[in-house]
Amino acid sequence: MLLLLLGNFALMAFDAREANSQQRVIRVWTQTSADFVQSPVTFVSSAVTNYFSSISSMRTAQSENDALKQRIQELEVEVQNNKSSTFENERLKSLLQLKEEIPYKFLPAQIIGRDTSAWFDTSIINRGSLDGVKLNMPIVTNGGLVGRVTAVSPLTAQISLITKDKSGLGAVIGALGASNALGVVSGSGKKEILEMGYVPGSIEVKVGESVYTTGQDGIYPAGLKLGEVAEVRVGSASEALKIFIQPSAKLSSMQEVAVLLYEPPPRPEFDKSLPNAAKKK
């Protein structure tokens, strides 16, 4: 009897349903009990899954970040190369303009070394005697006169800038043949400043006037631009002017120059015998 009562109770409990949803009560209680176990397990498994997913995402993001950084560096290098190529093309174009301005043959060259101990007043170019370079040949840029060759090897040559040269060169302020402001230009010992002397104090010289070579020094041809007058210290009728010139060529930043294949004409040899001197028999 007891067994029958227990069995009947079990069947009634199994078959018992809720009034509203008609779901078995035992199923509801079973799901509720299982939820106490399933929820912590689900929480832990989700946390573990999210942790490993975040690590994977971080690795992926790091790889993408590294790839983007590398690409940015590559683009920066490309931009820099393009800028360098643009600047080089502009400098080479400026050298090509020399053909129209200077009636002499010239040899393009690059600056490959500078003497920093002398305010960049001495430089080395990648042209030498094998290219036809000789001593005292003028060096120019599109801006004007740079200097002259002072040493030559088969593959390279050394140039001294006009700011260093103390030997002096003939110059004129204004147009050659139309100006009386003739003098001698030499290095002043200051960076990128030339000094002109022997200009009579009675001649009016204005700041900003152009200065050109006259060719009387026997090294440089006539008509090469030296620069512009930067300062004039007034003299007197019996005292020469002291004139300072700003070179028109950018001496400290030049990279390409041109060697003028120019050799001055030989000077005439004067008769050293005294006039009316009796000739020895």
C-alpha positions in Angstrom: 0.0 0.0 0.0 2.9 2.4 0.9 4.6 1.7 -2.4 1.4 2.3 -4.3 0.9 5.6 -2.5 4.5 6.7 -3.3 4.1 5.7 -6.9 0.8 7.5 -7.2 2.4 10.6 -5.6 5.3 10.4 -8.0 3.0 10.1 -11.0 0.8 13.0 -9.8 3.9 15.2 -9.2 5.3 14.3 -12.6 2.0 15.1 -14.3 1.3 18.2 -12.3 1.0 21.3 -14.5 0.8 25.0 -14.0 -2.5 26.6 -14.3 -1.4 29.3 -16.8 1.3 27.8 -19.0 0.3 24.1 -18.6 4.0 23.3 -18.2 4.9 20.4 -15.9 5.9 21.7 -12.5 8.8 19.2 -12.2 10.3 20.5 -15.4 10.1 24.0 -14.2 11.8 23.1 -10.9 14.4 21.0 -12.7 15.3 24.0 -15.0 15.5 26.3 -12.0 17.8 23.9 -10.1 20.0 23.5 -13.2 20.3 27.2 -13.6 22.2 27.5 -10.3 24.8 25.2 -11.8 24.7 26.3 -15.4 25.0 30.1 -14.8 28.5 30.0 -13.0 29.8 27.5 -15.6 28.5 29.7 -18.5 30.1 32.8 -16.8 33.4 31.2 -16.4 33.5 29.7 -19.9 32.5 33.1 -21.4 35.1 34.9 -19.5 37.8 32.4 -20.6 36.6 32.6 -24.2 36.5 36.5 -24.1 40.0 36.5 -22.6 41.6 34.4 -25.4 39.6 36.3 -28.0 40.9 39.6 -26.7 44.5 38.3 -26.8 43.9 37.2 -30.4 42.4 40.6 -31.3 45.3 42.4 -29.6 47.8 40.3 -31.6 45.9 41.0 -34.8 45.8 44.7 -34.0 49.5 44.8 -33.1 50.3 43.1 -36.5 48.1 45.6 -38.3 49.7 48.5 -36.4 53.2 47.3 -37.3 52.2 46.9 -40.9 50.8 50.4 -40.9 53.9 51.8 -39.3 56.1 50.1 -41.9 53.9 51.4 -44.7 54.1 55.0 -43.3 57.9 54.7 -43.2 58.0 53.5 -46.8 55.7 56.4 -47.8 57.9 58.9 -46.0 61.0 57.5 -47.8 59.2 57.8 -51.1 58.1 61.4 -50.4 61.7 62.3 -49.4 63.1 60.6 -52.6 60.6 62.5 -54.7 61.6 65.8 -53.0 65.2 65.0 -53.6 64.6 64.2 -57.2 62.6 67.4 -57.7 65.3 69.5 -56.1 68.0 67.8 -58.2 66.0 68.4 -61.4 65.6 72.0 -60.5 69.4 72.4 -59.9 70.2 70.6 -63.2 67.7 72.8 -65.1 69.5 75.9 -63.6 72.8 74.6 -64.9 71.3 74.1 -68.4 70.4 77.8 -68.3 74.1 78.6 -68.3 74.3 77.6 -72.0 72.1 80.6 -72.8 73.9 83.0 -70.4 77.6 82.0 -70.8 79.2 81.7 -74.2 81.7 79.1 -73.0 81.7 75.3 -72.8 81.3 74.0 -69.3 81.4 70.6 -67.5 78.7 69.8 -64.9 80.1 68.6 -61.6 78.9 67.7 -58.1 80.3 68.8 -54.8 81.5 65.6 -53.0 83.4 67.1 -50.1 83.8 70.4 -48.1 86.5 71.7 -45.8 84.5 72.6 -42.7 87.6 74.1 -41.1 87.7 77.0 -43.5 84.0 78.0 -43.5 83.3 75.9 -46.5 85.8 78.0 -48.5 87.3 74.9 -50.1 85.3 72.1 -51.8 86.0 68.9 -53.8 84.2 68.1 -57.0 83.9 64.8 -58.9 85.7 66.0 -62.0 89.4 65.8 -62.6 92.1 66.0 -65.2 90.7 63.0 -67.1 87.6 65.1 -67.7 89.7 68.0 -69.0 89.8 70.0 -65.8 92.9 72.3 -65.4 94.2 74.6 -62.8 92.5 78.0 -62.4 89.5 77.1 -64.5 86.5 79.1 -63.2 83.7 77.4 -61.3 80.2 78.8 -61.7 76.5 78.1 -60.9 73.4 79.6 -62.3 73.7 82.3 -59.6 77.1 83.4 -60.6 80.8 82.9 -60.0 81.8 80.4 -57.3 85.6 80.2 -57.5 88.4 78.5 -59.3 90.3 75.2 -59.5 93.3 75.2 -57.2 94.3 71.5 -57.3 93.6 68.7 -59.8 93.8 64.9 -59.6 92.7 62.4 -62.3 89.2 62.0 -60.9 88.6 65.0 -58.6 89.5 68.6 -58.2 89.7 71.1 -55.4 88.1 74.5 -55.8 88.7 77.6 -53.7 85.7 79.9 -53.3 85.9 83.6 -54.1 85.3 84.3 -50.4 88.7 82.8 -49.6 90.7 83.9 -52.6 93.0 86.8 -51.5 94.7 87.2 -54.9 92.0 89.5 -56.1 90.1 89.6 -59.4 89.2 92.5 -61.7 85.6 93.7 -61.3 83.3 96.4 -62.3 80.1 97.8 -60.7 77.5 98.0 -63.4 77.8 97.2 -67.1 81.3 96.6 -68.4 82.2 99.4 -70.8 79.5 101.7 -69.4 80.8 102.1 -65.8 83.9 103.7 -64.4 83.6 101.9 -61.1 86.5 99.5 -61.7 88.3 97.8 -58.8 89.7 94.6 -57.4 87.5 92.1 -55.5 89.0 89.7 -52.9 87.8 87.6 -50.0 87.1 89.6 -46.8 87.7 86.8 -44.3 84.0 86.8 -43.5 81.6 84.1 -44.5 80.0 84.9 -47.9 81.2 88.5 -48.0 83.5 90.0 -50.6 85.5 93.2 -50.4 86.1 95.5 -53.3 88.8 98.1 -53.3 90.6 100.7 -55.5 87.3 102.3 -56.6 87.8 106.1 -56.6 85.9 108.0 -53.9 84.5 110.4 -56.5 82.4 107.7 -58.1 78.9 107.1 -56.8 78.1 103.5 -55.9 74.7 102.4 -54.7 73.7 99.4 -52.6 72.1 96.7 -54.7 74.1 97.4 -57.9 75.4 94.3 -59.6 79.1 93.5 -59.8 80.7 91.6 -62.7 84.2 90.3 -63.7 86.3 92.3 -66.1 88.7 89.6 -67.2 91.7 91.8 -66.4 93.0 89.3 -63.8 94.0 86.8 -66.4 92.0 84.0 -64.7 88.3 84.7 -65.1 86.5 85.8 -68.3 84.7 89.0 -68.5 80.9 89.2 -67.7 80.6 86.7 -64.9 78.3 88.0 -62.1 79.9 88.2 -58.7 77.0 89.6 -56.6 75.4 92.8 -55.4 76.7 95.7 -53.5 75.7 95.2 -49.8 77.5 98.1 -48.1 79.5 101.2 -49.2 81.8 103.0 -46.9 82.3 106.5 -48.4 85.8 107.7 -49.0 87.0 111.0 -50.4 88.4 112.4 -53.6 91.8 111.1 -52.7 90.6 108.0 -50.8 89.2 104.9 -52.4 85.7 103.5 -51.5 85.4 100.4 -49.3 82.7 98.3 -50.8 81.3 95.0 -49.5 79.6 92.6 -51.9 77.1 89.8 -51.2 77.9 86.9 -53.6 75.0 86.0 -55.9 75.9 82.2 -55.8 74.7 80.3 -52.8 78.1 79.1 -51.7 77.2 77.3 -48.5 74.4 75.2 -50.0 75.5 74.5 -53.6 75.5 70.8 -54.7 75.9 71.0 -58.5 78.4 73.4 -60.2 79.9 73.8 -63.6 83.5 74.0 -64.6 84.1 76.5 -67.3 86.4 75.0 -69.9 88.1 78.4 -70.2 91.7 79.2 -70.5 92.7 82.9 -70.7 94.5 84.0 -73.8 98.3 84.3 -73.5 99.5 87.7 -72.4 101.8 89.5 -74.9 105.5 89.5 -74.0 106.8 93.0 -73.9 110.2 93.9 -75.1 112.4 94.1 -72.0 115.2 96.1 -73.7 115.5 99.7 -72.8 114.7 102.2 -75.5 117.7 103.7 -77.2 119.9 101.2 -75.6 122.9 100.2 -77.6 122.8 96.6 -78.8 125.7 94.5 -78.1 127.6 93.2 -81.0 
